[in-house]
């Protein structure tokens, strides 16, 4: 397809055979699907009102962002919409340097870019998006970030939020993990004595079954 430049320094295998390149044909696809009531409200509020909405489970209180129709813990339908963010904490990130086709636009992604996972204020789950910082050494899990809304948002997409920016001078919140519970596991290794007992027990059970069938 001509997307990447062949930078190999050699064109043959160590024993002299030609190194071949497979060329794919042109790829084109179009798709659309119904977003449903939950995602439609979520994306429309982000696009039209500059708000990020999540749904709250009436039983356990978990706030899902993006919203979902059924709570993953309680299996009940969340019935309350709550506004979350626009600030939150960075929970994970990766700097992508290998280009690929963006399914939202059909064009090649510009690299490098930084993908981030954010837990917005008031939410319990993470939102995936992009960050404008390309130096991974300047990023740290737990640092506060803020959503920057696009001036011309893409319709029906999370890109009503253009990106997330690091909040300058923000305090990094260390993630606290629950203490590990070291429960000793009792494992009885088989011995010759236990093997004999189990073997004898199995033989007795077999004899009883045979005797029951004869009756």
N, C-alpha and C positions, 0 to 999 in steps of 0.2 A: 504493500500500500504506500510505501514511500514515506512513512511517518518518522522513521528513525534512520540515522546515518550509520552505515556499516563501518565501524572503527577497528575491525580486526587487522592485526599486523601481518597475518599470514592467510593465504588462500588455499592451503593444502593441509591434509592430515600429516602426521609425522612420517607415514610411510608413502606419501606421494599422491594420495587420492585428493580430488577436488573437494573443497568444503562448499557444500551446497546451501542455498537459501530458499526457503519455501515462501512464495508470495501468495497471499490470500486475495480474493476478489473484493470488489467494493461492497461495503456493508451499509445498509440503510434500513431503519425500522422506525415506525411510528406507533404510538400507543396512547390510550387514554382509559381511565377507569373512574368510577364514581367514588368520591372521597368519603361518603357516608356522613351522618349527622355530627359525629364527634370531631373528625378531622376537618370537616367543612367549617364548623364554628371556630375551631382552633386557628385555622389559617386565615379565615375572613377577619377575625378580631385582630390578628397580627398585622394584616394588610391594611385594614380600614381604620383601626382605632389605635394602633401602636401598642397593643396589649398582648401579653403572653398569658394564655389561660391554661389551667390544668383542671383535672377532675379529682374530687375527693371521695374516697370510699366511705360510706356511712357506717361501716362496721369497724374497720381497723384504723381509719383516718389517714391512710397513705394518700398522698397527692401525686398523681401521675402526670408527667409531662415528657413526651407528648401524651395526650389523653387516650384512654382506652375504654372500650365498652364494658369490660368485665375486670374486676379486681383479681390480680394474679394470686393473692393470698386467700381471699374469702370467697371468690367466685360469685360475687354479687355485683349488680350494676351501680357504678358511681352515679350519684344523683345531684351533686353539688359542684358548680363551677367556681373556681377561685383564681384570682390573678396572682401570678408569681413573677419573680424577677423585678426589673430587668437585670439586676446584679446577681452574681452567684460565685461559686468556688470552682476552680479548675480541678477536675478529678482525673484527667488523663489527657495526653496529647501525643501526636506524632507528626513529624515533618516529612511530607511526601515529596520525593524527588523524581519519581518515575511517572511519566505522563500516561493518561488513559482517556478514553472517551467519556465525557460527562453525559450521563443519561438524561439530565434535565435540559441540555442544550443541543446535544448531538455533535458538539465540537470537542477538540482535544483540550484537556485541562492544562492550564498554564502552571508550570512548576518552577520553583518549589512553592508549596502551600502547607499550612499547618492545620490539621484537623484536631479539634478539641472536644472534650466531653465535659459539660458543665452541669453542676447541680445548682439550679436557680434558687434564690431565696424563697422559702415557702414550699418548695417541691422536695420530694423524696427520691425521685428517679432522675436520670441524667438526660440532657439534651445534647445531641451531636451537632457541631457546626464548624465554623472556620475562625481562625485568629490571624491578625495582621503581623504577628511576630514570627520571623523565620529562623531565629537563632534559638535552638533548643537550650543553650546554656543560660539564656535569660529567662527561662520558664521553669516553674516549679509547681508541683502538685500542691494544691491548697491555697494558691494565690487568688485574690479576688479579681473578677472580670466583669465587664459590663457590656450589654447588648447595644450595638449601634444599628439603628433602623435605616433602611435604604430610602433614598429620596424618591427613587422610582422602583418600587418593589415588583418582583416578578409575580404575576397572578398565580394563585393556587400553589404556592410553594413556601417553604420556611425561609426563603431568601427575602421576605419582607424585612427580616433581620439580615443586614449585609454581612456583619461579622461580630466577633467579640474582641474587645480591647482589654489589655491589662490595666487595672486601675493603678495609677502611679502612687507609690508610697503606701499601698495597701498592705495590711498585715497578713502574712501567710498563716493560715490555720492548719495546724498539723492534724492529720486524721488519727483519731483514737480508735484502736482496735480492741475488742473485748479480750480479756486475758484467756490464754490458751488453757484448756482443761486437759491435763495429762492423766487420763484414767488408765490404770494398769489393766492390761488384758490378760486374763487367766487362760492359759492354753495348756491343756493336758496332752503331753506327747504320748503316743501309744507305746505300751510296753508289751513284752511277751505275755505277761499275766492278763492284761486287759484284752489283748487280742484273743487269748484262749477263752476268756469269759464271754466275749462277744460272739465267738465262733460257736461255743456251746449253746448260747442262748438262741442263735439262729437255727441250729439243728433241732432244738426242742420245739421251736415255733413251727418248723417245717413238718415235724412228726405229728404235731397237733392238727395241722391243716389236713394232712393225709388221712389221719384217723377220722376227722370230721367228715371228709368226703366219702369214706367207706361206709359210715353210718347212714 
